[in-house]
C-alpha cells in the first residue's frame, strides 16, 4: 500500500487576523502579502503530483495561508482536487464559515477543517482578535454538521500553559472531533523586542503532559467523542518512560520510524513558490516555480535536514529513531536545528 506524502500549501498570505505568534508576520508586520495566481497554482499542483508519481506516494494537501478561503481562486483549486480525487484538509479561520460554505467544502472532498484555540477567551482574543474565541467554538458544529471532521489546534507557550486543561474541557464540551497541541517557536522579532518570555522549563512541560494525559484517559473512559492526537513528539518520550511505548525488538538501527517529519514525508510550499523543509523555521530548499519537487526532495539542501547523527542530544538517545523532539523549537530557541529540544527533560547521555 502506498504511503501518503503531505504538502502544506500556503496559497496566500491574506488573513482576517494578525496573530502575535504567526509565522508570516513574525519578522515583519509590514511585509507585502504574497499570493499565487491561478496559473501558478495549477503548475504547483502538477509538480506535486509528478513528485508523488515518481516516488510512488499518495499526495495529501494541507491547504492554508493566511486563510486560504480568501484567495479568489480558492474554489477553482478545490474543484481541481475533486476532479483528481485528491484528499485535503483546510487549515483556516472560522469567520467565513457558514452552513453553505461547509456543505461546499464537503462536496469538494474536504476531510478535516482545522482551527486554532490558543487560550481561554481573554488570552485567545489577545493573541488573535476580539470575538475570535466564541466564533471558533460556534463553527465547530457548523463543520461537523456538514460531515467534515473539526480539528482544534493549540499552540502552547509560557503565556498560556496554565490554560491548556481548561481548553481541553472547552473543546470536549463543544464536541470537536480532534484536539492537539504543539509548542510555540520563538522568533527573532520577539527576542529583539524583549517581549514576555514564552518558553517553558522541561519540568513545566512534562507536568503539563502529565495533566493532559490524565484528562485524555478520563475523557476516553467516559466515552468522549473527541480524539486526542498526541502530536508533539515529546509524547513519545513521555509514553516510553511510562512503559506504554516500547522500542520494537526488530527495529533496525539505521531506520527512522517516527518523530519529526521534516525530511521524511512532508514539505511546505509558500505563496512565493519557496519550498521549505519545515514551515516553523527558515528552511528553504528550493522554489516550486523553478525546480522539480522530485529533484528538490533528493537534493543536497534537503539532505542537510536528514543528518540524524548531528543531533547534539538526540543522537545519543535510544529514542533517536522515534522522537527527536521538535528541531524547529530548538532552532527558534538557540538557532540550531540539531540542538537539544529546550523542553526535553531526559538526561543527556555522556560519551
C-alpha positions in Angstrom: 0.0 0.0 0.0 1.3 3.4 -0.9 2.2 5.9 1.8 0.9 9.5 1.8 3.2 12.4 1.2 1.9 15.7 2.8 2.2 19.1 1.3 1.4 22.1 3.5 0.5 24.5 0.8 0.1 28.2 1.6 -1.7 29.7 -1.4 -2.0 33.3 0.1 -0.8 35.4 3.0 -4.2 37.2 3.1 -5.8 36.8 6.5 -8.5 38.2 8.8 -6.2 38.2 11.7 -2.6 39.3 12.7 -1.8 36.7 15.3 1.1 37.5 17.6 2.8 34.2 17.0 2.1 33.9 13.3 5.0 32.6 11.1 4.1 35.0 8.3 4.4 38.3 10.2 6.8 37.1 12.9 9.7 39.0 11.4 8.0 41.9 9.6 4.5 43.1 10.4 4.6 45.4 7.3 5.5 42.7 4.8 3.8 42.6 1.4 1.1 40.0 1.2 2.0 37.3 -1.3 -0.5 35.2 -3.2 -0.3 32.7 -6.0 -2.0 33.2 -9.4 -4.4 30.6 -10.8 -1.8 29.6 -13.4 0.9 29.2 -10.7 -1.4 27.1 -8.5 -2.1 24.7 -11.5 1.7 24.4 -12.1 2.3 23.7 -8.4 -0.4 21.1 -8.3 1.1 19.2 -11.3 4.6 19.5 -9.8 3.3 17.9 -6.6 1.6 15.1 -8.4 4.7 14.4 -10.5 6.8 14.1 -7.4 4.4 11.6 -5.8 4.2 9.6 -9.0 8.0 9.4 -9.2 8.3 8.2 -5.6 5.2 6.1 -5.5 3.4 8.2 -2.9 -0.2 9.3 -2.5 -0.5 13.1 -2.3 -2.2 14.8 0.7 -2.7 18.5 0.9 -3.0 20.7 3.9 -4.3 23.9 2.3 -3.6 27.0 4.2 -2.4 30.6 4.1 -3.1 33.1 5.7 -6.7 32.0 5.3 -7.0 30.1 2.0 -10.7 30.8 1.6 -9.8 34.4 1.0 -7.9 33.5 -2.3 -10.1 34.5 -5.3 -9.4 31.1 -6.9 -9.9 29.0 -3.8 -12.9 27.2 -5.1 -11.3 26.6 -8.5 -8.4 24.9 -6.8 -10.8 22.7 -4.8 -12.6 21.7 -8.0 -9.2 20.5 -9.3 -8.7 18.4 -6.1 -12.2 17.0 -6.6 -11.5 16.2 -10.3 -8.3 14.3 -9.4 -9.9 12.7 -6.3 -7.1 14.2 -4.0 -7.9 14.3 -0.3 -7.2 17.5 1.6 -7.5 19.3 4.9 -8.1 23.1 5.4 -6.1 25.0 8.0 -8.1 28.2 8.3 -10.1 30.7 10.2 -13.7 30.4 11.4 -15.0 33.8 10.1 -16.1 32.9 6.6 -17.7 29.6 7.5 -21.4 29.0 7.4 -23.7 26.0 6.5 -23.5 26.6 2.8 -19.7 27.1 2.7 -19.2 23.9 4.8 -21.5 22.0 2.5 -19.5 23.1 -0.5 -16.2 22.1 1.2 -17.6 18.7 1.9 -18.7 18.3 -1.7 -15.2 19.2 -2.9 -13.7 16.4 -0.7 -12.6 18.3 2.4 -11.9 15.7 5.1 -10.9 18.0 8.0 -11.1 21.7 8.9 -8.5 22.8 11.5 -9.0 26.0 13.6 -6.9 27.3 16.4 -7.7 27.9 20.1 -4.8 29.4 21.9 -6.2 30.1 25.3 -9.5 30.9 27.0 -11.4 33.9 25.8 -9.2 36.7 27.1 -5.9 35.1 26.1 -7.1 33.7 22.8 -8.6 37.0 21.7 -5.4 38.8 22.8 -3.4 36.5 20.5 -5.8 36.8 17.6 -8.6 39.4 17.7 -11.8 40.2 19.7 -14.6 37.8 19.1 -12.3 35.0 17.7 -12.8 32.7 20.7 -16.5 32.4 20.5 -16.6 32.4 16.7 -14.2 29.4 16.7 -16.3 27.4 19.1 -19.5 28.2 17.2 -18.1 26.9 14.0 -17.2 23.5 15.3 -20.8 22.3 14.9 -21.1 24.0 11.6 -18.2 22.0 10.3 -19.4 18.7 11.9 -22.9 19.2 10.6 -21.5 19.1 7.0 -19.8 15.8 7.7 -16.3 17.3 8.0 -14.1 16.5 10.9 -13.4 19.5 13.1 -9.9 19.9 14.4 -8.8 22.3 17.2 -5.1 23.0 17.4 -3.4 24.9 20.3 0.0 26.5 20.3 1.4 26.1 23.8 3.8 28.6 25.4 4.6 30.0 28.7 1.9 32.5 28.1 -1.0 30.0 28.0 0.4 26.8 29.6 -1.8 27.2 32.7 -5.0 27.4 30.5 -4.5 24.1 28.5 -6.5 22.0 30.9 -9.5 24.4 30.6 -9.1 24.5 26.8 -9.4 20.7 26.7 -12.6 20.8 28.8 -14.0 23.5 26.4 -13.1 21.6 23.3 -14.7 18.4 24.6 -17.8 20.3 25.7 -18.2 21.7 22.1 -17.6 18.2 20.7 -14.6 18.9 18.4 -13.6 15.7 16.6 -9.9 16.1 17.2 -7.7 18.1 19.6 -3.9 18.5 19.6 -1.3 20.9 20.7 2.2 21.9 19.6 4.8 24.3 21.1 5.4 27.8 20.1 8.6 28.5 18.2 10.3 31.7 19.4 11.1 34.4 16.7 13.9 36.9 16.3 11.3 39.7 16.4 10.0 38.6 19.8 13.6 38.3 21.2 14.7 41.7 19.8 11.6 43.4 21.2 12.2 42.0 24.6 8.7 40.6 24.7 7.4 38.4 27.5 9.3 35.1 27.9 7.2 32.5 26.2 9.3 29.5 27.0 8.7 26.6 29.4 11.1 24.6 31.5 11.3 20.9 30.8 9.8 20.2 34.2 6.8 22.6 33.5 6.2 20.9 30.1 6.4 17.4 31.4 3.9 18.3 34.2 1.6 19.6 31.5 1.8 16.3 29.7 1.0 14.5 32.9 -2.1 16.6 33.5 -3.3 16.3 29.9 -2.7 12.6 29.7 -4.8 12.0 32.8 -7.5 14.2 31.3 -7.4 12.4 28.0 -7.7 9.0 29.6 -10.6 10.1 31.8 -12.5 11.5 28.9 -11.8 8.4 26.8 -13.1 6.2 29.6 -16.3 8.3 29.7 -17.0 7.7 26.0 -15.8 11.2 24.9 -16.3 11.9 21.2 -13.1 13.9 20.9 -10.0 12.2 19.7 -6.8 13.4 21.4 -3.9 13.5 18.9 -0.6 13.2 20.7 1.1 15.5 18.1 4.2 16.7 20.0 7.0 14.2 19.6 7.9 14.5 23.3 4.8 12.5 23.9 6.9 9.5 22.7 9.4 10.1 25.4 6.6 10.5 28.0 4.9 7.2 26.9 8.3 5.5 26.8 9.0 6.4 30.4 5.6 5.2 31.4 6.2 1.8 29.7 3.4 2.4 27.2 5.7 2.9 24.2 8.3 0.2 23.7 11.1 0.1 21.1 10.3 -2.9 18.8 12.7 -5.8 19.2 13.2 -6.0 15.5 13.8 -2.3 15.0 16.7 -1.6 12.6 19.4 0.7 13.9 19.6 2.8 10.7 15.8 3.2 10.1 13.8 6.2 11.1 10.4 5.0 12.3 8.7 8.2 13.7 9.3 11.6 15.2 9.7 14.8 13.3 8.5 14.5 9.7 11.0 17.1 8.4 12.9 15.4 5.6 10.7 12.4 5.8 7.2 12.7 4.4 6.4 16.4 4.3 7.2 19.7 2.5 5.8 23.2 2.8 5.1 25.4 -0.2 4.8 29.2 0.3 2.8 31.7 -1.8 6.2 32.9 -3.3 6.8 29.4 -4.5 9.6 28.8 -1.9 9.8 25.2 -0.7 10.5 24.8 3.0 11.6 21.6 4.7 9.6 22.9 7.7 7.3 25.9 7.9 8.2 26.5 11.5 11.8 27.6 10.7 13.6 29.3 7.8 14.4 26.1 5.8 14.2 27.0 2.1 15.3 24.1 -0.1 14.1 25.2 -3.5 11.3 27.0 -5.4 8.4 25.3 -6.9 8.2 27.7 -9.9 11.8 26.9 -11.0 12.5 23.4 -9.5 11.1 20.0 -9.8 9.9 19.0 -6.3 11.1 15.4 -7.2 14.7 16.8 -7.6 14.5 19.0 -4.5 13.4 16.0 -2.4 16.7 14.2 -3.0 18.9 17.4 -3.4 21.7 18.5 -1.0 19.6 21.2 0.5 17.0 18.7 1.7 19.7 16.2 2.8 21.0 18.8 5.2 17.9 18.1 7.3 18.5 14.4 7.4 21.8 14.2 9.1 20.5 12.4 12.2 23.9 11.9 13.7 24.2 15.7 14.1 21.5 15.9 16.8 23.5 17.0 19.8 21.4 15.3 22.4 19.0 13.0 20.4 21.9 11.2 18.6 22.9 9.7 22.0 19.4 8.7 22.9 17.8 5.3 22.3 14.7 7.1 21.0 16.5 8.9 18.1 14.6 6.8 15.5 11.2 7.5 17.2 11.3 11.0 18.7 13.9 13.8 18.2 11.5 16.3 19.9 10.9 19.4 17.8 14.0 20.7 15.9 12.1 23.8 15.0 11.6 24.8 18.6 15.3 24.1 19.1 16.1 26.4 16.1 13.8 29.1 17.4 15.4 29.0 20.8 19.1 28.7 20.0 19.4 29.0 16.2 20.5 25.3 15.9 18.2 22.8 14.1 20.3 20.0 15.6 20.4 21.5 19.1 18.7 20.0 22.1 15.0 20.4 22.4 14.6 23.1 25.2 11.6 21.2 26.7 13.2 17.7 26.7 13.5 16.6 30.3 15.5 13.4 29.6 19.1 13.5 31.0 21.6 13.6 28.2 23.8 10.6 27.8 27.5 11.2 28.3 30.1 10.0 25.7 
